[in-house]
Amino acid sequence: MTDSPEAIRADIERTRETLGSDVDALADKVTPSKIVERQKNKVHNAVNGLRDRLMGAADDTAHGASDLAHGVADGVHGVAHGATAKAKGNPLAVGLVAFGVGLVVASLIPPTRAERDAAQAAKEKAQPLVDGAKDVAQEIADDLREPAADAAAAVKDRASEAVEHVKEESASASETVRDHAQQAGEHVRDA
């Protein structure tokens, strides 16, 4: 670490600039208006791409506009050609896309008072069903509580039996080892 004060200052300044640009980028990324704009652009691009695939390529329309710039007669022909290409698309798919776009737009519009009132009425009418479902779930839980307790007690009893069995086996094995050790000791003394 033999850096000169000038090198350290330059390094600090580079770090400040980098940090400043990172903070600016982060602020731009989390700004609500920028988020909305990015999402809007994504939806717009997706809709345009889908429309172009269903209705015909956008370059046909661009070609028509270019022809219009070269001459009125050629322009009319190009626009007519673009409209014809678009009309060759699948009308059922176009209708489905329009329906989907309508759903998206409808979800962005705030609900009216009548819609809120209808939703509240539906919620109130559904409340007895929700309460009934809760009661049934509680009954099922109550019905399962006793068998679960019995099963837990059976597992506990079986575990206790297993512990007793292991104790007995280890005591027996311990006695056998002790007997063998005594016999081995006697053999060693006799020899």
N, C-alpha and C positions, 0 to 999 in steps of 0.2 A: 504494500500500500504506500507507494512512494509518489502518488499523484500530486501534482502541483495544485495550488488553490484555483488556478484558472481552469484546469481540466475538471476539477470537482464542480466548479460553478457551471461549466458548459454541460456536464453530465446532468446536473440538477435542472438546468434550463430545458434540455432535451426531454427529461422525465416530465417536467411540467407541461410541455407542449403535447406530449403523448397522452398524458392524463387528461388534459383539457379536451383534446379531440375525442377521447374515449367517453368522457362525461357528456359531451355534446351529442355524440352518437347515441348514447344510452337515453338521454333526455328526449331525443327525437323519436326513438323507438317506443318509449312508453307514454308519449303524449297522446291523450285520447283522440284528438282530432286527426292525428297522423295514423293511428290504429284504424279509425273509421275509414279514412281515405284509402289505406292499403286494402282493407276488406272490400270496400266498394269497387276498387280496381280489379281485385280478384274475381268478384262476381261478374263484373262487366266483361272481363276478358273471357271467362268461362261461357257466358251467355253468347258472346260474339262467336267464339269458336264453335259452339254447338249449333248456332244458327247457320254459320257458314257450311258446316258439314251436312246439315239437313236441307238447307235451301239452295245450296250451290256456293261455289267459291267466291270470295269477295273480290278476287282479281278480275272477275267478269265485270263487276260494277266499275272497278277502277279503270278497266280497259274501256268501258263505255264512256266514262268521264274524259278519258284521254282523247277518244275519238271526237267527243263533242268539242274539245278545244281545237281540233284540226279542221273541223267543218261541221256545219249544222246537219247536213244530210248524213254524214258519217256518224255524227253523235247520236242522232235519232236511231240509227241502225244499231249502234253499240248498246244504247240503253234498252232497246227492244230485245236485243240478244241477252242482256243481263237479266231482264224480267223473265224471259222465257226459261233461262237456266234455273232461276229461282223457283219458278212454277213447277219444275220437274221434281222438286223435293217431295218427300213423303208427307202428305197432309195430316195423317194420323199422328206422326211424330211431332209435327209442327204444333198441332193442337195440344199434345201432352206437354210440350215445352212451354207453350203459352199458359197452360194451367199451372205448371210449376212456378213460372215467373209470377203469376197472379198470387199464388200462395205466399211466396217470399215477400212480395209487396204488401200483402194483407197483414203479414206478421210484423211488418215495420210500422204500420199505422196503429196508433193507440186505440184501445177499445172504446166504443161509445157507451153512454150511460145505459142504453137498452141492452147492450151486450153484457155489461157488468151485472145488470139486474138479472138477466137470464142465467148467467153463470152462478150467481148467488142462489137463485131459485133451484137450479140443478144440484148445487151443493147441499142445500137444505133437504131436498127430496132424497138424495143419496145417503144422508146421514144415518137413517135407520138401517140401511144395508151395511154401512161401515160398523155401526154398533153391533149388529148381529154377527158380523164376521169376527169382531173382537171377542164377543161372548163365546162363539164356537171355538176360537183359538184358546181361550182361557179354559174351557171345558176339556179340550184335548190335552192341554198342559196338566190339568188336574188329574185326568185319567192316566196319564203316563207317569205322574210323580210316584205313585205307589209301586208300580212294577220296577221303576228305576231304583227306588230305595231297596226293594227286595233283591234286585240284581247286585247292587253294591254290597249288601249284607252277605250274599252268597260268595262274592269275590273275597270279602274280608275273611269269612270263615275258611274258605279254601286256602287263603294265604296263611292263616294261623295254623292250619293243619300241616301245610308244607313246612313252616318254620319248625314245628314240633318234630316232624319227620327228619328234617336236617339235623336237629339237635340230637335225636336218638342215634342216627347214623354216625354222627361225628363222635359221640360218646363211645359207641361200639368200636369204631375204627381206632379211637384213642386207646381203648383197652387192649385191642389186638396188637397195636404197635408197642405198647408197654410190655405185654407178655413176650413178644418177639425180642424186644431189647433185653429183657431179663434172661431169656434163654441164651441169647448170643453172649451176654456177659458171663453166664455160667460156663458156656463152652470155652470161652477165652480163659477163664480161671482154671478150668480142668486141663487145659492143654499146656 
